[in-house]
């Protein structure tokens, strides 16, 4: 399987996930889909004409430190 095939499968997985769950964040992408570069896949989808909204989420990591990450959802 070449890189183009892998990317296409990842794009499909992201779209299905967002349709089924309403949103996706980097940790979900890694744990549930095996995708380490969610922002890159979102950018690929946006280049293809799909519009996403995002918001910053503040949380704490396992060490109790504040972290921020983007959560993506399809624009309505």
N, CA, C and O atoms as a Maestro MAE file, in Angstrom:
{
 s_m_m2io_version
 :::
 2.0.0
}

f_m_ct {
 s_m_title
 :::
 protein
 m_atom[304] {
  # First column is atom index #
  i_m_mmod_type
  r_m_x_coord
  r_m_y_coord
  r_m_z_coord
  i_m_residue_number
  s_m_chain_name
  s_m_pdb_residue_name
  s_m_pdb_atom_name
  i_m_atomic_number
  :::
  1 25 0.858 -1.177 0.000 1 A "UNK " " N  " 7
  2 3 0.000 0.000 0.000 1 A "UNK " " CA " 6
  3 2 0.906 1.242 0.000 1 A "UNK " " C  " 6
  4 15 1.853 1.323 0.782 1 A "UNK " " O  " 8
  5 25 0.610 2.195 -0.872 2 A "UNK " " N  " 7
  6 3 1.450 3.394 -0.943 2 A "UNK " " CA " 6
  7 2 0.888 4.524 -0.085 2 A "UNK " " C  " 6
  8 15 -0.206 4.414 0.468 2 A "UNK " " O  " 8
  9 25 1.656 5.615 0.017 3 A "UNK " " N  " 7
  10 3 1.258 6.734 0.881 3 A "UNK " " CA " 6
  11 2 -0.070 7.353 0.465 3 A "UNK " " C  " 6
  12 15 -0.841 7.786 1.321 3 A "UNK " " O  " 8
  13 25 -0.345 7.402 -0.822 4 A "UNK " " N  " 7
  14 3 -1.602 7.979 -1.302 4 A "UNK " " CA " 6
  15 2 -2.796 7.155 -0.832 4 A "UNK " " C  " 6
  16 15 -3.826 7.705 -0.440 4 A "UNK " " O  " 8
  17 25 -2.652 5.844 -0.874 5 A "UNK " " N  " 7
  18 3 -3.727 4.955 -0.402 5 A "UNK " " CA " 6
  19 2 -3.955 5.125 1.096 5 A "UNK " " C  " 6
  20 15 -5.095 5.172 1.556 5 A "UNK " " O  " 8
  21 25 -2.869 5.217 1.848 6 A "UNK " " N  " 7
  22 3 -2.976 5.386 3.300 6 A "UNK " " CA " 6
  23 2 -3.680 6.689 3.632 6 A "UNK " " C  " 6
  24 15 -4.568 6.722 4.483 6 A "UNK " " O  " 8
  25 25 -3.278 7.778 2.952 7 A "UNK " " N  " 7
  26 3 -3.901 9.078 3.212 7 A "UNK " " CA " 6
  27 2 -5.390 9.034 2.872 7 A "UNK " " C  " 6
  28 15 -6.213 9.549 3.629 7 A "UNK " " O  " 8
  29 25 -5.735 8.431 1.752 8 A "UNK " " N  " 7
  30 3 -7.150 8.349 1.348 8 A "UNK " " CA " 6
  31 2 -7.973 7.590 2.392 8 A "UNK " " C  " 6
  32 15 -9.094 7.988 2.710 8 A "UNK " " O  " 8
  33 25 -7.424 6.509 2.919 9 A "UNK " " N  " 7
  34 3 -8.133 5.754 3.946 9 A "UNK " " CA " 6
  35 2 -8.287 6.577 5.229 9 A "UNK " " C  " 6
  36 15 -9.327 6.526 5.886 9 A "UNK " " O  " 8
  37 25 -7.248 7.332 5.576 10 A "UNK " " N  " 7
  38 3 -7.332 8.173 6.762 10 A "UNK " " CA " 6
  39 2 -8.388 9.266 6.589 10 A "UNK " " C  " 6
  40 15 -9.140 9.557 7.519 10 A "UNK " " O  " 8
  41 25 -8.444 9.863 5.412 11 A "UNK " " N  " 7
  42 3 -9.449 10.901 5.157 11 A "UNK " " CA " 6
  43 2 -10.859 10.324 5.289 11 A "UNK " " C  " 6
  44 15 -11.744 10.957 5.864 11 A "UNK " " O  " 8
  45 25 -11.054 9.146 4.767 12 A "UNK " " N  " 7
  46 3 -12.356 8.484 4.878 12 A "UNK " " CA " 6
  47 2 -12.698 8.205 6.338 12 A "UNK " " C  " 6
  48 15 -13.828 8.433 6.771 12 A "UNK " " O  " 8
  49 25 -11.714 7.708 7.098 13 A "UNK " " N  " 7
  50 3 -11.959 7.413 8.514 13 A "UNK " " CA " 6
  51 2 -12.324 8.670 9.293 13 A "UNK " " C  " 6
  52 15 -13.211 8.636 10.146 13 A "UNK " " O  " 8
  53 25 -11.644 9.783 9.004 14 A "UNK " " N  " 7
  54 3 -11.951 11.046 9.698 14 A "UNK " " CA " 6
  55 2 -13.370 11.479 9.377 14 A "UNK " " C  " 6
  56 15 -14.122 11.845 10.281 14 A "UNK " " O  " 8
  57 25 -13.747 11.443 8.114 15 A "UNK " " N  " 7
  58 3 -15.095 11.882 7.732 15 A "UNK " " CA " 6
  59 2 -16.165 11.001 8.371 15 A "UNK " " C  " 6
  60 15 -17.161 11.515 8.881 15 A "UNK " " O  " 8
  61 25 -15.978 9.709 8.351 16 A "UNK " " N  " 7
  62 3 -16.960 8.809 8.974 16 A "UNK " " CA " 6
  63 2 -17.065 9.072 10.469 16 A "UNK " " C  " 6
  64 15 -18.164 9.080 11.023 16 A "UNK " " O  " 8
  65 25 -15.942 9.285 11.115 17 A "UNK " " N  " 7
  66 3 -15.917 9.532 12.557 17 A "UNK " " CA " 6
  67 2 -16.688 10.806 12.896 17 A "UNK " " C  " 6
  68 15 -17.501 10.823 13.820 17 A "UNK " " O  " 8
  69 25 -16.427 11.867 12.141 18 A "UNK " " N  " 7
  70 3 -17.107 13.144 12.400 18 A "UNK " " CA " 6
  71 2 -18.599 13.017 12.124 18 A "UNK " " C  " 6
  72 15 -19.412 13.571 12.865 18 A "UNK " " O  " 8
  73 25 -18.968 12.305 11.079 19 A "UNK " " N  " 7
  74 3 -20.405 12.099 10.796 19 A "UNK " " CA " 6
  75 2 -21.082 11.309 11.900 19 A "UNK " " C  " 6
  76 15 -22.216 11.610 12.274 19 A "UNK " " O  " 8
  77 25 -20.402 10.305 12.424 20 A "UNK " " N  " 7
  78 3 -21.000 9.457 13.450 20 A "UNK " " CA " 6
  79 2 -21.004 10.106 14.834 20 A "UNK " " C  " 6
  80 15 -21.961 9.940 15.589 20 A "UNK " " O  " 8
  81 25 -19.953 10.838 15.170 21 A "UNK " " N  " 7
  82 3 -19.795 11.354 16.531 21 A "UNK " " CA " 6
  83 2 -19.953 12.858 16.662 21 A "UNK " " C  " 6
  84 15 -20.085 13.374 17.772 21 A "UNK " " O  " 8
  85 25 -19.941 13.562 15.544 22 A "UNK " " N  " 7
  86 3 -20.156 15.008 15.583 22 A "UNK " " CA " 6
  87 2 -18.898 15.846 15.648 22 A "UNK " " C  " 6
  88 15 -18.907 17.001 15.220 22 A "UNK " " O  " 8
  89 25 -17.807 15.289 16.177 23 A "UNK " " N  " 7
  90 3 -16.557 16.042 16.266 23 A "UNK " " CA " 6
  91 2 -15.401 15.062 16.441 23 A "UNK " " C  " 6
  92 15 -15.595 13.867 16.666 23 A "UNK " " O  " 8
  93 25 -14.187 15.614 16.329 24 A "UNK " " N  " 7
  94 3 -12.985 14.813 16.528 24 A "UNK " " CA " 6
  95 2 -11.884 15.707 17.068 24 A "UNK " " C  " 6
  96 15 -11.791 16.881 16.711 24 A "UNK " " O  " 8
  97 25 -11.049 15.141 17.934 25 A "UNK " " N  " 7
  98 3 -9.887 15.863 18.437 25 A "UNK " " CA " 6
  99 2 -8.655 14.977 18.231 25 A "UNK " " C  " 6
  100 15 -8.792 13.798 17.905 25 A "UNK " " O  " 8
  101 25 -7.460 15.531 18.416 26 A "UNK " " N  " 7
  102 3 -6.256 14.749 18.125 26 A "UNK " " CA " 6
  103 2 -6.127 13.444 18.918 26 A "UNK " " C  " 6
  104 15 -5.643 12.448 18.379 26 A "UNK " " O  " 8
  105 25 -6.542 13.430 20.160 27 A "UNK " " N  " 7
  106 3 -6.419 12.204 20.957 27 A "UNK " " CA " 6
  107 2 -7.374 11.128 20.438 27 A "UNK " " C  " 6
  108 15 -7.014 9.952 20.381 27 A "UNK " " O  " 8
  109 25 -8.577 11.526 20.064 28 A "UNK " " N  " 7
  110 3 -9.525 10.569 19.483 28 A "UNK " " CA " 6
  111 2 -8.982 10.020 18.163 28 A "UNK " " C  " 6
  112 15 -9.084 8.826 17.884 28 A "UNK " " O  " 8
  113 25 -8.403 10.914 17.355 29 A "UNK " " N  " 7
  114 3 -7.849 10.483 16.071 29 A "UNK " " CA " 6
  115 2 -6.754 9.442 16.277 29 A "UNK " " C  " 6
  116 15 -6.691 8.450 15.551 29 A "UNK " " O  " 8
  117 25 -5.898 9.668 17.257 30 A "UNK " " N  " 7
  118 3 -4.818 8.725 17.521 30 A "UNK " " CA " 6
  119 2 -5.351 7.420 18.110 30 A "UNK " " C  " 6
  120 15 -5.049 6.338 17.606 30 A "UNK " " O  " 8
  121 25 -6.137 7.523 19.166 31 A "UNK " " N  " 7
  122 3 -6.602 6.319 19.868 31 A "UNK " " CA " 6
  123 2 -7.620 5.506 19.070 31 A "UNK " " C  " 6
  124 15 -7.560 4.276 19.060 31 A "UNK " " O  " 8
  125 25 -8.546 6.179 18.410 32 A "UNK " " N  " 7
  126 3 -9.640 5.469 17.741 32 A "UNK " " CA " 6
  127 2 -9.346 5.149 16.278 32 A "UNK " " C  " 6
  128 15 -9.835 4.151 15.748 32 A "UNK " " O  " 8
  129 25 -8.541 6.002 15.620 33 A "UNK " " N  " 7
  130 3 -8.332 5.842 14.184 33 A "UNK " " CA " 6
  131 2 -6.888 5.564 13.788 33 A "UNK " " C  " 6
  132 15 -6.620 5.235 12.633 33 A "UNK " " O  " 8
  133 25 -5.957 5.691 14.724 34 A "UNK " " N  " 7
  134 3 -4.551 5.472 14.403 34 A "UNK " " CA " 6
  135 2 -3.938 6.581 13.567 34 A "UNK " " C  " 6
  136 15 -2.960 6.363 12.853 34 A "UNK " " O  " 8
  137 25 -4.520 7.776 13.659 35 A "UNK " " N  " 7
  138 3 -4.045 8.922 12.877 35 A "UNK " " CA " 6
  139 2 -3.303 9.870 13.804 35 A "UNK " " C  " 6
  140 15 -3.884 10.407 14.747 35 A "UNK " " O  " 8
  141 25 -2.014 10.075 13.534 36 A "UNK " " N  " 7
  142 3 -1.203 10.926 14.402 36 A "UNK " " CA " 6
  143 2 -1.239 12.398 13.987 36 A "UNK " " C  " 6
  144 15 -0.968 13.271 14.810 36 A "UNK " " O  " 8
  145 25 -1.565 12.686 12.735 37 A "UNK " " N  " 7
  146 3 -1.513 14.062 12.243 37 A "UNK " " CA " 6
  147 2 -2.907 14.524 11.812 37 A "UNK " " C  " 6
  148 15 -3.156 14.754 10.628 37 A "UNK " " O  " 8
  149 25 -3.802 14.655 12.775 38 A "UNK " " N  " 7
  150 3 -5.180 15.039 12.476 38 A "UNK " " CA " 6
  151 2 -5.246 16.379 11.756 38 A "UNK " " C  " 6
  152 15 -5.983 16.512 10.779 38 A "UNK " " O  " 8
  153 25 -4.498 17.367 12.211 39 A "UNK " " N  " 7
  154 3 -4.553 18.696 11.583 39 A "UNK " " CA " 6
  155 2 -4.195 18.623 10.097 39 A "UNK " " C  " 6
  156 15 -4.782 19.333 9.280 39 A "UNK " " O  " 8
  157 25 -3.243 17.774 9.753 40 A "UNK " " N  " 7
  158 3 -2.868 17.615 8.343 40 A "UNK " " CA " 6
  159 2 -4.001 16.998 7.539 40 A "UNK " " C  " 6
  160 15 -4.252 17.407 6.406 40 A "UNK " " O  " 8
  161 25 -4.691 16.008 8.120 41 A "UNK " " N  " 7
  162 3 -5.816 15.390 7.414 41 A "UNK " " CA " 6
  163 2 -6.980 16.372 7.277 41 A "UNK " " C  " 6
  164 15 -7.658 16.381 6.250 41 A "UNK " " O  " 8
  165 25 -7.219 17.199 8.300 42 A "UNK " " N  " 7
  166 3 -8.266 18.211 8.211 42 A "UNK " " CA " 6
  167 2 -7.928 19.196 7.090 42 A "UNK " " C  " 6
  168 15 -8.801 19.579 6.310 42 A "UNK " " O  " 8
  169 25 -6.677 19.597 7.016 43 A "UNK " " N  " 7
  170 3 -6.251 20.518 5.958 43 A "UNK " " CA " 6
  171 2 -6.456 19.891 4.578 43 A "UNK " " C  " 6
  172 15 -6.893 20.576 3.653 43 A "UNK " " O  " 8
  173 25 -6.150 18.610 4.427 44 A "UNK " " N  " 7
  174 3 -6.389 17.915 3.158 44 A "UNK " " CA " 6
  175 2 -7.869 17.931 2.797 44 A "UNK " " C  " 6
  176 15 -8.230 18.164 1.644 44 A "UNK " " O  " 8
  177 25 -8.724 17.683 3.787 45 A "UNK " " N  " 7
  178 3 -10.162 17.693 3.536 45 A "UNK " " CA " 6
  179 2 -10.648 19.100 3.172 45 A "UNK " " C  " 6
  180 15 -11.512 19.257 2.309 45 A "UNK " " O  " 8
  181 25 -10.098 20.108 3.822 46 A "UNK " " N  " 7
  182 3 -10.482 21.480 3.500 46 A "UNK " " CA " 6
  183 2 -10.040 21.858 2.089 46 A "UNK " " C  " 6
  184 15 -10.751 22.584 1.394 46 A "UNK " " O  " 8
  185 25 -8.889 21.382 1.664 47 A "UNK " " N  " 7
  186 3 -8.443 21.618 0.280 47 A "UNK " " CA " 6
  187 2 -9.405 20.987 -0.715 47 A "UNK " " C  " 6
  188 15 -9.548 21.464 -1.841 47 A "UNK " " O  " 8
  189 25 -10.064 19.913 -0.293 48 A "UNK " " N  " 7
  190 3 -11.037 19.233 -1.143 48 A "UNK " " CA " 6
  191 2 -12.418 19.893 -1.079 48 A "UNK " " C  " 6
  192 15 -13.354 19.439 -1.737 48 A "UNK " " O  " 8
  193 25 -12.547 20.974 -0.280 49 A "UNK " " N  " 7
  194 3 -13.787 21.724 -0.244 49 A "UNK " " CA " 6
  195 2 -14.682 21.473 0.951 49 A "UNK " " C  " 6
  196 15 -15.774 22.037 1.023 49 A "UNK " " O  " 8
  197 25 -14.259 20.653 1.881 50 A "UNK " " N  " 7
  198 3 -15.060 20.381 3.076 50 A "UNK " " CA " 6
  199 2 -14.703 21.424 4.125 50 A "UNK " " C  " 6
  200 15 -13.527 21.657 4.405 50 A "UNK " " O  " 8
  201 25 -15.710 22.045 4.699 51 A "UNK " " N  " 7
  202 3 -15.479 23.141 5.633 51 A "UNK " " CA " 6
  203 2 -15.675 22.648 7.065 51 A "UNK " " C  " 6
  204 15 -16.702 22.062 7.408 51 A "UNK " " O  " 8
  205 25 -14.671 22.901 7.877 52 A "UNK " " N  " 7
  206 3 -14.704 22.525 9.293 52 A "UNK " " CA " 6
  207 2 -14.718 23.773 10.160 52 A "UNK " " C  " 6
  208 15 -14.170 24.811 9.789 52 A "UNK " " O  " 8
  209 25 -15.339 23.659 11.295 53 A "UNK " " N  " 7
  210 3 -15.223 24.651 12.359 53 A "UNK " " CA " 6
  211 2 -14.343 24.014 13.426 53 A "UNK " " C  " 6
  212 15 -14.278 22.789 13.530 53 A "UNK " " O  " 8
  213 25 -13.676 24.828 14.206 54 A "UNK " " N  " 7
  214 3 -12.907 24.278 15.313 54 A "UNK " " CA " 6
  215 2 -13.030 25.192 16.523 54 A "UNK " " C  " 6
  216 15 -13.294 26.388 16.401 54 A "UNK " " O  " 8
  217 25 -12.837 24.617 17.650 55 A "UNK " " N  " 7
  218 3 -12.745 25.417 18.865 55 A "UNK " " CA " 6
  219 2 -11.618 24.845 19.711 55 A "UNK " " C  " 6
  220 15 -11.316 23.652 19.661 55 A "UNK " " O  " 8
  221 25 -11.011 25.722 20.481 56 A "UNK " " N  " 7
  222 3 -9.941 25.311 21.375 56 A "UNK " " CA " 6
  223 2 -10.553 24.755 22.654 56 A "UNK " " C  " 6
  224 15 -11.468 25.348 23.225 56 A "UNK " " O  " 8
  225 25 -10.045 23.626 23.091 57 A "UNK " " N  " 7
  226 3 -10.492 22.989 24.321 57 A "UNK " " CA " 6
  227 2 -9.331 23.034 25.315 57 A "UNK " " C  " 6
  228 15 -8.197 22.692 24.978 57 A "UNK " " O  " 8
  229 25 -9.628 23.456 26.531 58 A "UNK " " N  " 7
  230 3 -8.627 23.419 27.586 58 A "UNK " " CA " 6
  231 2 -8.911 22.232 28.487 58 A "UNK " " C  " 6
  232 15 -10.056 21.971 28.858 58 A "UNK " " O  " 8
  233 25 -7.863 21.528 28.827 59 A "UNK " " N  " 7
  234 3 -8.000 20.340 29.667 59 A "UNK " " CA " 6
  235 2 -6.708 20.179 30.461 59 A "UNK " " C  " 6
  236 15 -5.854 21.065 30.461 59 A "UNK " " O  " 8
  237 25 -6.577 19.065 31.122 60 A "UNK " " N  " 7
  238 3 -5.367 18.758 31.871 60 A "UNK " " CA " 6
  239 2 -4.809 17.425 31.389 60 A "UNK " " C  " 6
  240 15 -5.562 16.490 31.117 60 A "UNK " " O  " 8
  241 25 -3.487 17.345 31.287 61 A "UNK " " N  " 7
  242 3 -2.882 16.079 30.908 61 A "UNK " " CA " 6
  243 2 -2.728 15.185 32.134 61 A "UNK " " C  " 6
  244 15 -3.144 15.561 33.230 61 A "UNK " " O  " 8
  245 25 -2.148 14.035 31.965 62 A "UNK " " N  " 7
  246 3 -2.038 13.082 33.078 62 A "UNK " " CA " 6
  247 2 -1.124 13.551 34.197 62 A "UNK " " C  " 6
  248 15 -1.104 12.954 35.274 62 A "UNK " " O  " 8
  249 25 -0.358 14.625 33.951 63 A "UNK " " N  " 7
  250 3 0.519 15.190 34.974 63 A "UNK " " CA " 6
  251 2 -0.112 16.395 35.664 63 A "UNK " " C  " 6
  252 15 0.520 17.052 36.491 63 A "UNK " " O  " 8
  253 25 -1.369 16.678 35.313 64 A "UNK " " N  " 7
  254 3 -2.076 17.788 35.924 64 A "UNK " " CA " 6
  255 2 -1.749 19.133 35.308 64 A "UNK " " C  " 6
  256 15 -2.112 20.170 35.862 64 A "UNK " " O  " 8
  257 25 -1.066 19.132 34.167 65 A "UNK " " N  " 7
  258 3 -0.702 20.377 33.494 65 A "UNK " " CA " 6
  259 2 -1.802 20.773 32.508 65 A "UNK " " C  " 6
  260 15 -2.413 19.917 31.868 65 A "UNK " " O  " 8
  261 25 -2.046 22.077 32.394 66 A "UNK " " N  " 7
  262 3 -3.026 22.558 31.431 66 A "UNK " " CA " 6
  263 2 -2.530 22.299 30.015 66 A "UNK " " C  " 6
  264 15 -1.360 22.514 29.700 66 A "UNK " " O  " 8
  265 25 -3.435 21.836 29.176 67 A "UNK " " N  " 7
  266 3 -3.148 21.645 27.758 67 A "UNK " " CA " 6
  267 2 -4.304 22.213 26.948 67 A "UNK " " C  " 6
  268 15 -5.430 22.317 27.435 67 A "UNK " " O  " 8
  269 25 -4.008 22.580 25.704 68 A "UNK " " N  " 7
  270 3 -5.035 23.049 24.773 68 A "UNK " " CA " 6
  271 2 -4.928 22.239 23.494 68 A "UNK " " C  " 6
  272 15 -3.835 21.890 23.049 68 A "UNK " " O  " 8
  273 25 -6.079 21.949 22.916 69 A "UNK " " N  " 7
  274 3 -6.095 21.254 21.637 69 A "UNK " " CA " 6
  275 2 -7.344 21.681 20.880 69 A "UNK " " C  " 6
  276 15 -8.309 22.170 21.467 69 A "UNK " " O  " 8
  277 25 -7.305 21.488 19.570 70 A "UNK " " N  " 7
  278 3 -8.455 21.826 18.737 70 A "UNK " " CA " 6
  279 2 -9.387 20.634 18.616 70 A "UNK " " C  " 6
  280 15 -8.959 19.484 18.511 70 A "UNK " " O  " 8
  281 25 -10.668 20.945 18.636 71 A "UNK " " N  " 7
  282 3 -11.703 19.965 18.361 71 A "UNK " " CA " 6
  283 2 -12.388 20.425 17.074 71 A "UNK " " C  " 6
  284 15 -12.788 21.583 16.959 71 A "UNK " " O  " 8
  285 25 -12.522 19.525 16.119 72 A "UNK " " N  " 7
  286 3 -13.052 19.863 14.795 72 A "UNK " " CA " 6
  287 2 -14.447 19.278 14.621 72 A "UNK " " C  " 6
  288 15 -14.746 18.178 15.086 72 A "UNK " " O  " 8
  289 25 -15.297 20.053 13.932 73 A "UNK " " N  " 7
  290 3 -16.620 19.560 13.541 73 A "UNK " " CA " 6
  291 2 -16.948 20.167 12.179 73 A "UNK " " C  " 6
  292 15 -16.389 21.192 11.790 73 A "UNK " " O  " 8
  293 25 -17.854 19.523 11.472 74 A "UNK " " N  " 7
  294 3 -18.246 20.037 10.169 74 A "UNK " " CA " 6
  295 2 -19.006 21.340 10.337 74 A "UNK " " C  " 6
  296 15 -19.830 21.475 11.241 74 A "UNK " " O  " 8
  297 25 -18.732 22.287 9.472 75 A "UNK " " N  " 7
  298 3 -19.446 23.568 9.508 75 A "UNK " " CA " 6
  299 2 -20.863 23.334 8.967 75 A "UNK " " C  " 6
  300 15 -21.092 22.521 8.072 75 A "UNK " " O  " 8
  301 25 -21.789 24.081 9.549 76 A "UNK " " N  " 7
  302 3 -23.193 23.953 9.103 76 A "UNK " " CA " 6
  303 2 -23.631 25.169 8.313 76 A "UNK " " C  " 6
  304 15 -24.774 25.233 7.862 76 A "UNK " " O  " 8
  :::
 }
 m_bond[303] {
  # First column is bond index #
  i_m_from
  i_m_to
  i_m_order
  :::
  1 1 2 1
  2 2 3 1
  3 3 4 2
  4 3 5 1
  5 5 6 1
  6 6 7 1
  7 7 8 2
  8 7 9 1
  9 9 10 1
  10 10 11 1
  11 11 12 2
  12 11 13 1
  13 13 14 1
  14 14 15 1
  15 15 16 2
  16 15 17 1
  17 17 18 1
  18 18 19 1
  19 19 20 2
  20 19 21 1
  21 21 22 1
  22 22 23 1
  23 23 24 2
  24 23 25 1
  25 25 26 1
  26 26 27 1
  27 27 28 2
  28 27 29 1
  29 29 30 1
  30 30 31 1
  31 31 32 2
  32 31 33 1
  33 33 34 1
  34 34 35 1
  35 35 36 2
  36 35 37 1
  37 37 38 1
  38 38 39 1
  39 39 40 2
  40 39 41 1
  41 41 42 1
  42 42 43 1
  43 43 44 2
  44 43 45 1
  45 45 46 1
  46 46 47 1
  47 47 48 2
  48 47 49 1
  49 49 50 1
  50 50 51 1
  51 51 52 2
  52 51 53 1
  53 53 54 1
  54 54 55 1
  55 55 56 2
  56 55 57 1
  57 57 58 1
  58 58 59 1
  59 59 60 2
  60 59 61 1
  61 61 62 1
  62 62 63 1
  63 63 64 2
  64 63 65 1
  65 65 66 1
  66 66 67 1
  67 67 68 2
  68 67 69 1
  69 69 70 1
  70 70 71 1
  71 71 72 2
  72 71 73 1
  73 73 74 1
  74 74 75 1
  75 75 76 2
  76 75 77 1
  77 77 78 1
  78 78 79 1
  79 79 80 2
  80 79 81 1
  81 81 82 1
  82 82 83 1
  83 83 84 2
  84 83 85 1
  85 85 86 1
  86 86 87 1
  87 87 88 2
  88 87 89 1
  89 89 90 1
  90 90 91 1
  91 91 92 2
  92 91 93 1
  93 93 94 1
  94 94 95 1
  95 95 96 2
  96 95 97 1
  97 97 98 1
  98 98 99 1
  99 99 100 2
  100 99 101 1
  101 101 102 1
  102 102 103 1
  103 103 104 2
  104 103 105 1
  105 105 106 1
  106 106 107 1
  107 107 108 2
  108 107 109 1
  109 109 110 1
  110 110 111 1
  111 111 112 2
  112 111 113 1
  113 113 114 1
  114 114 115 1
  115 115 116 2
  116 115 117 1
  117 117 118 1
  118 118 119 1
  119 119 120 2
  120 119 121 1
  121 121 122 1
  122 122 123 1
  123 123 124 2
  124 123 125 1
  125 125 126 1
  126 126 127 1
  127 127 128 2
  128 127 129 1
  129 129 130 1
  130 130 131 1
  131 131 132 2
  132 131 133 1
  133 133 134 1
  134 134 135 1
  135 135 136 2
  136 135 137 1
  137 137 138 1
  138 138 139 1
  139 139 140 2
  140 139 141 1
  141 141 142 1
  142 142 143 1
  143 143 144 2
  144 143 145 1
  145 145 146 1
  146 146 147 1
  147 147 148 2
  148 147 149 1
  149 149 150 1
  150 150 151 1
  151 151 152 2
  152 151 153 1
  153 153 154 1
  154 154 155 1
  155 155 156 2
  156 155 157 1
  157 157 158 1
  158 158 159 1
  159 159 160 2
  160 159 161 1
  161 161 162 1
  162 162 163 1
  163 163 164 2
  164 163 165 1
  165 165 166 1
  166 166 167 1
  167 167 168 2
  168 167 169 1
  169 169 170 1
  170 170 171 1
  171 171 172 2
  172 171 173 1
  173 173 174 1
  174 174 175 1
  175 175 176 2
  176 175 177 1
  177 177 178 1
  178 178 179 1
  179 179 180 2
  180 179 181 1
  181 181 182 1
  182 182 183 1
  183 183 184 2
  184 183 185 1
  185 185 186 1
  186 186 187 1
  187 187 188 2
  188 187 189 1
  189 189 190 1
  190 190 191 1
  191 191 192 2
  192 191 193 1
  193 193 194 1
  194 194 195 1
  195 195 196 2
  196 195 197 1
  197 197 198 1
  198 198 199 1
  199 199 200 2
  200 199 201 1
  201 201 202 1
  202 202 203 1
  203 203 204 2
  204 203 205 1
  205 205 206 1
  206 206 207 1
  207 207 208 2
  208 207 209 1
  209 209 210 1
  210 210 211 1
  211 211 212 2
  212 211 213 1
  213 213 214 1
  214 214 215 1
  215 215 216 2
  216 215 217 1
  217 217 218 1
  218 218 219 1
  219 219 220 2
  220 219 221 1
  221 221 222 1
  222 222 223 1
  223 223 224 2
  224 223 225 1
  225 225 226 1
  226 226 227 1
  227 227 228 2
  228 227 229 1
  229 229 230 1
  230 230 231 1
  231 231 232 2
  232 231 233 1
  233 233 234 1
  234 234 235 1
  235 235 236 2
  236 235 237 1
  237 237 238 1
  238 238 239 1
  239 239 240 2
  240 239 241 1
  241 241 242 1
  242 242 243 1
  243 243 244 2
  244 243 245 1
  245 245 246 1
  246 246 247 1
  247 247 248 2
  248 247 249 1
  249 249 250 1
  250 250 251 1
  251 251 252 2
  252 251 253 1
  253 253 254 1
  254 254 255 1
  255 255 256 2
  256 255 257 1
  257 257 258 1
  258 258 259 1
  259 259 260 2
  260 259 261 1
  261 261 262 1
  262 262 263 1
  263 263 264 2
  264 263 265 1
  265 265 266 1
  266 266 267 1
  267 267 268 2
  268 267 269 1
  269 269 270 1
  270 270 271 1
  271 271 272 2
  272 271 273 1
  273 273 274 1
  274 274 275 1
  275 275 276 2
  276 275 277 1
  277 277 278 1
  278 278 279 1
  279 279 280 2
  280 279 281 1
  281 281 282 1
  282 282 283 1
  283 283 284 2
  284 283 285 1
  285 285 286 1
  286 286 287 1
  287 287 288 2
  288 287 289 1
  289 289 290 1
  290 290 291 1
  291 291 292 2
  292 291 293 1
  293 293 294 1
  294 294 295 1
  295 295 296 2
  296 295 297 1
  297 297 298 1
  298 298 299 1
  299 299 300 2
  300 299 301 1
  301 301 302 1
  302 302 303 1
  303 303 304 2
  :::
 }
}
